[in-house]
Amino acid sequence: MKLKVFSILFFLVSLVQAQHTLSGKITSAATGKPIPNAEVWNKTASEVVKTDKNGNFKVEDLDQGVYEFAVFSYEYAILNKKISINGDLNLDFSLSPLAESLSEVMITNRREQLFALRKLRKVEGTAIYAGKKSEVVLLDKVSGNLAANNAREIYNQVVGLNIYDNGDAGLQLNIGGRGLDPNRTQNFNTRQNGYDISADVLGYPESYYTPPPEALREIQVVRGAASLQYGTQFGGLINFKFKQAPPNKKLEIVSRQSVGSYNLFTSFNSLSGTIGKFNYYTYYNYKTGEGFRPNSEYDSHNFFAHLGWKFNENTELAFEYTYLDYLAQQPGGLTDAQFYKNPDYSNRERNWFDVNWNLYALKFKHRFSNRIDFSLNVFGLDASRKAVGFRENRVSQPDDLTAPRELLVDDFSNWGAEARLLTRYKLFNDESILLVGSKYYDANNFQKQGPGTTSAKPEFNFTNDEFPNYPRQSDYNFPNKNLAFFGENIFNLTNKLSITPGFRIEYINTKANGAYKEIILDLAGNPLINETREEEKDLERSFALLGVGATYNLNTYNELYGNFSQNYRSVTFSDIRVVNPSFVVDPNISEEKGFTSDFGIRGRIEKYVSYDASIFGLWYQDRIGEVLGVEDGFIIRKRGNIGDAFIYGLETFADWDLKNTFFKQAKNYRLNLFVNTAFTNSEYTASEENNVEGNQVEFIPSVNLKTGLNFGYANFLAGFQYTYLSKQYTDATNAPQDVNDNQRGIEGSIPAYGILDFSTSYSLGKFKLEAGINNLLDNSYFTRRATGYPGPGIIPAQPISWYTSLQFKF
């Protein structure tokens, strides 16, 4: 008993032990005026703080020792300094102005040489990333088609991603990896500024809304043990971080106008600024185009507003609202024979897709002390998606223009709150960091399926009274409740080695209440059976997930890392009751369980090469997938728990600064080569289905390569990027491609494909001109076989296309 009391007292005392602080002011050596927004980088701890509008900075929670610091501002020379910390220290710095204004190339080179950050820091705000597989896409460094949200260019330095190409100007993001279905990024927890944006986190985790890249500062991709903080999913986290209001301007205007192939036009316009304690960032984004196939026009309106109030240095409150509305005509899928004859072909004139999205968030941050940070996000979604059209599994079958189209309408209504508390404390003479948090999520969603109108217009009205014998009718309510508690702790065992164990406790209650029609017609179209089946499902479960990560710092710039985490995937609405002519769902379908693990090394070699190399393993128990079979003489595609699977591979990334390696004196030039490769193998280790055990897992190319060369002079930048993916299967039976298939197009492998992209930009004062060519070699290829919308069938990828954007910033 005495030992317990002593331990508790020791822990409480350690919490109040003071850390050391380095503070000061950054000024111009020429004028003596303060430099706002300068970055003070603690190289030793890989942490960055910025100066305020008066040039003041404060670096807190420093242990005694010697630290390497660098001070950076775009118009000044970089200052490097070694500082010995043995108590609170106040130290001012003066930066020398550069002799001449910098070109775009010089600005890019200086920042890359200094920071070269491709991963998240160990602690950011109230989140822990130590020991995790994390990657950061810095949007100001991306060279590519931002107007059309070209994912293979934007995510070109994120290892192992498998990307669907829809050719719809990036209205929807479709990325997966490590055997995860890319469809609407459903296997990632997708967030913006830290809160959820998908339709329903558990019941329908598909993302119909994707922020425009022109509005983003960075995209955080966290895999491995990310499940402990952000959910149970196998994929990890994708978090879109928006640009922030400039601290020293009352008004900043950015306007980007873009045009491109197939009547592409986009307009992005943002207003932002800071007035006293109030800051704001808002934009409006419009997209329109026709696509490269007939029947593929689209229009999109997207608005976002961030309104923030900074009460003082420790307390902030912000409200954010996002609105998206888009309407897209969908040309449908093709059979293999149709694709190879004419990939531009479309036999669907009446298929339409409509999305309306309203996101709300209230964000509160407070620092209780220099060791304790708190954040609270309260968020909500009011949204709908509507799909109408002809989607028979005989893809080549012409649309019967006198018959009603199939209509699916989903209404999503949910809200949640997530609170996090992060504290730093002393343990065994080293700083440890504890994160605890809780999330509550409440959803009440509705889904209705049945006959639509017979017209070709984008009409989303049910006509059940007019067509009572329509074979696919259902009406469901899906209420969900989720309560989670999570925690992680960084134990710094030495100044080089840290271990981060964590846990997540989940309570999930998923319900389905509704009815569906069982209708069987004779050959003349008369009903043999027409009955309404009532259905109620109530699935309540609780469980705990565990994980651990570790890092070992080899030196200031290089580290070893590893992690292990349990994972879980809940059954979704689609797995419960959407009636689809292209596949049937096993009524006994259940959740997936498993784990992911990473071990790797990452860092930087001098000023020449930044790299990340890791091996990973992912194990599924009762993986959900699709198999082919025969029932009543017909080929069917069945969705259910296919079996156990193991996925493993090697993921590598390297960015080589050729200019600094071979041409150090060429100060106004840039030359970089990057290579991003993933070599992946997989196997179904056990299955009760026929012809599955021993097969490869679907959605996994053995080789996934993205490589590119970026070069520039002065204000001109350009780059080539080549993407290659080897053959991949689309179902667990590993059905091969049948190029003569002239009926379905749903089954079969996806052949290997390669794409070359070219991009350029030129800056002149407040103006910036960007242009490029995607699929420069005009290869004909496809990246998906859809079983539902926007198919069914093969969805051809976009042929050669061009774009150009003009930006004005004031």
SULSUL-V873939 format. One record per helix or strand. SS is the DSSP state (@ for helix, = for strand). FROM is the first residue (numbers start at 1). TO is the last residue. If there is no record, write none. Layout:
SS&FROM&TO ; SS&FROM&TO
This chain:
@&2&16 ; =&20&28 ; =&34&34 ; =&39&42 ; =&47&50 ; =&56&62 ; =&65&72 ; =&76&76 ; =&79&85 ; =&89&90 ; =&93&95 ; =&97&97 ; @&104&114 ; =&123&124 ; =&127&128 ; =&133&138 ; @&139&141 ; @&151&154 ; =&161&163 ; =&175&177 ; @&183&185 ; =&189&192 ; =&195&196 ; =&200&200 ; =&204&204 ; @&213&215 ; =&216&223 ; @&227&230 ; =&237&242 ; =&252&260 ; =&264&275 ; =&278&289 ; =&298&310 ; =&315&329 ; =&334&334 ; @&336&341 ; =&352&367 ; =&372&389 ; =&406&427 ; =&430&451 ; =&474&492 ; =&497&521 ; =&527&553 ; =&558&569 ; @&573&576 ; =&580&580 ; =&583&585 ; =&592&605 ; =&609&631 ; =&634&657 ; @&658&662 ; =&669&686 ; =&703&713 ; =&716&725 ; =&728&728 ; =&750&750 ; =&753&764 ; =&767&774 ; =&782&786 ; =&793&796 ; =&801&809
